[in-house]
């Protein structure tokens, strides 16, 4: 069962591509997504069973590439996180919307997984594209209490130092998000 992912972010595109090759050759994993996320930064998401992905994350850390910003393992990742990757917000009908901004893309996925497992929220979108300087943005919805609960989970986690800002928007206008 392929329910685990490894997340890697690099300051160097060249080093990121080299690491991609190392991990594909040394571990039984496959690429879920790899891309340049802002000028000069590269992100890689690999997928596989827990043991294979865990080995890949350990291997990446053992390479000691100074350009590697993060290497994280998410065992048993929620499908709701994958649904939010680059999804368009077609219609917004929510009591509340949360917007969480992180210092880097990898941590946004880690926090999105923690949040959907701790509160009844829907991931509307996870931004990871050029133009946001490598930051991660999670946009999620639910009742006000559940959005606040997800927010509290994130700011109470060991990843809190990576949060740039987090806001709850109550009863957002239906045209608010044209991102």
C-alpha positions as CSV (number, residue, x, y, z in Angstrom):
1,X,0.0,0.0,0.0
2,X,1.5,3.3,-1.1
3,X,0.2,5.7,1.6
4,X,3.5,7.3,2.7
5,X,5.3,10.2,1.1
6,X,8.7,11.8,1.4
7,X,9.0,15.5,0.9
8,X,12.2,17.3,-0.1
9,X,13.0,20.9,-0.8
10,X,16.3,22.3,-2.2
11,X,17.9,25.7,-2.7
12,X,19.6,24.1,-5.8
13,X,17.7,22.7,-8.8
14,X,20.7,20.7,-9.8
15,X,21.2,19.2,-6.4
16,X,17.4,18.4,-6.3
17,X,17.6,16.6,-9.6
18,X,20.7,14.6,-8.5
19,X,18.9,13.6,-5.2
20,X,15.9,12.5,-7.3
21,X,18.1,10.2,-9.2
22,X,19.8,8.8,-6.1
23,X,16.5,8.1,-4.4
24,X,14.8,6.5,-7.4
25,X,17.9,4.2,-7.8
26,X,18.3,3.3,-4.1
27,X,14.7,2.9,-2.9
28,X,11.5,1.3,-4.1
29,X,9.7,4.7,-4.5
30,X,8.2,6.7,-7.4
31,X,7.9,10.4,-8.1
32,X,4.5,11.8,-7.3
33,X,5.5,15.3,-8.1
34,X,8.7,17.2,-8.8
35,X,9.1,20.8,-9.9
36,X,10.7,24.1,-9.7
37,X,8.6,25.9,-7.1
38,X,10.3,29.3,-7.3
39,X,13.4,30.7,-8.9
40,X,16.2,28.5,-7.8
41,X,14.2,26.1,-5.6
42,X,13.2,22.5,-6.4
43,X,10.6,20.3,-4.6
44,X,10.3,16.5,-4.8
45,X,7.4,14.4,-3.5
46,X,8.0,10.6,-3.6
47,X,5.4,8.0,-2.8
48,X,5.7,4.4,-1.7
49,X,5.2,2.1,1.3
50,X,6.4,3.3,4.7
51,X,9.6,1.3,4.8
52,X,10.7,2.4,1.3
53,X,9.9,6.1,1.9
54,X,11.5,6.0,5.3
55,X,14.7,4.6,3.8
56,X,14.6,7.2,1.1
57,X,14.3,10.1,3.6
58,X,17.2,8.6,5.6
59,X,19.3,8.2,2.5
60,X,18.6,11.8,1.5
61,X,19.7,13.1,4.9
62,X,22.8,10.9,4.9
63,X,23.9,12.6,1.6
64,X,24.4,15.8,3.6
65,X,23.6,18.1,0.7
66,X,23.9,21.7,2.0
67,X,21.3,22.9,-0.4
68,X,18.6,20.6,1.0
69,X,16.2,22.7,3.0
70,X,13.9,19.9,4.3
71,X,13.5,16.2,4.1
72,X,10.3,15.0,5.8
73,X,8.4,11.7,6.0
74,X,4.6,11.6,6.2
75,X,3.4,8.1,7.0
76,X,-0.2,7.3,6.1
77,X,-0.9,10.7,4.5
78,X,-4.5,11.7,4.2
79,X,-5.9,11.6,0.6
80,X,-7.4,15.0,1.4
81,X,-3.9,16.5,1.2
82,X,-3.4,15.2,-2.3
83,X,-6.8,16.4,-3.4
84,X,-5.8,20.0,-2.4
85,X,-2.6,20.1,-4.4
86,X,-3.0,22.7,-7.1
87,X,-6.8,22.3,-7.0
88,X,-8.8,25.2,-8.2
89,X,-11.4,26.7,-5.9
90,X,-14.5,26.6,-8.2
91,X,-17.1,27.4,-5.7
92,X,-16.9,28.6,-2.1
93,X,-19.7,27.8,0.2
94,X,-18.2,27.7,3.7
95,X,-18.9,29.0,7.2
96,X,-15.2,29.8,7.5
97,X,-11.9,29.6,5.6
98,X,-8.5,29.2,7.1
99,X,-5.3,30.5,5.3
100,X,-2.0,29.2,6.7
101,X,1.3,30.5,5.2
102,X,4.5,28.6,5.8
103,X,8.2,29.4,5.2
104,X,8.5,26.5,2.8
105,X,6.4,24.2,0.7
106,X,7.4,20.9,2.5
107,X,6.1,22.1,5.9
108,X,2.8,23.2,4.3
109,X,2.1,19.6,3.3
110,X,3.2,18.3,6.7
111,X,0.9,20.7,8.4
112,X,-2.0,20.1,6.0
113,X,-1.8,16.4,6.9
114,X,-1.8,17.2,10.7
115,X,-4.7,19.6,10.3
116,X,-7.0,17.3,8.3
117,X,-6.4,14.5,10.8
118,X,-7.2,16.7,13.8
119,X,-10.2,18.7,12.5
120,X,-13.2,18.2,10.1
121,X,-11.9,20.6,7.4
122,X,-11.7,20.4,3.6
123,X,-8.4,21.4,2.0
124,X,-9.5,23.8,-0.8
125,X,-6.0,24.4,-2.2
126,X,-2.3,24.0,-1.5
127,X,-0.3,26.5,-3.4
128,X,3.3,25.6,-4.4
129,X,4.0,27.5,-7.6
130,X,6.4,30.1,-8.9
131,X,5.8,33.6,-7.6
132,X,5.4,32.9,-3.9
133,X,9.1,32.6,-3.1
134,X,9.1,29.0,-2.1
135,X,6.4,29.5,0.6
136,X,3.6,27.1,1.2
137,X,0.0,28.3,1.4
138,X,-2.9,26.1,2.7
139,X,-6.4,27.2,2.1
140,X,-9.0,25.1,4.0
141,X,-12.7,25.4,5.0
142,X,-15.2,24.1,7.5
143,X,-17.2,25.4,10.4
144,X,-15.6,28.2,12.3
145,X,-14.9,25.9,15.3
146,X,-13.2,23.3,13.0
147,X,-11.2,25.8,11.1
148,X,-10.0,27.3,14.5
149,X,-9.3,23.8,15.7
150,X,-7.1,23.1,12.6
151,X,-5.3,26.4,13.1
152,X,-4.7,25.6,16.8
153,X,-3.3,22.2,15.8
154,X,-0.8,23.8,13.4
155,X,0.4,26.5,15.8
156,X,0.7,24.0,18.6
157,X,2.8,21.6,16.6
158,X,6.5,21.1,16.5
159,X,6.5,22.9,13.1
160,X,5.0,26.1,14.4
161,X,8.2,28.1,14.0
162,X,7.8,27.6,10.2
163,X,4.4,29.4,10.1
164,X,4.5,32.9,8.7
165,X,0.9,33.7,9.3
166,X,-2.5,32.0,9.9
167,X,-5.9,33.6,9.6
168,X,-9.5,32.6,9.8
169,X,-12.0,34.4,7.5
170,X,-15.5,34.0,8.7
171,X,-18.3,33.9,6.1
172,X,-16.1,34.8,3.2
173,X,-17.6,36.3,0.1
174,X,-18.2,33.7,-2.6
175,X,-16.0,35.6,-5.0
176,X,-13.2,36.1,-2.5
177,X,-10.8,33.4,-3.9
178,X,-9.8,33.9,-7.5
179,X,-6.3,32.4,-6.9
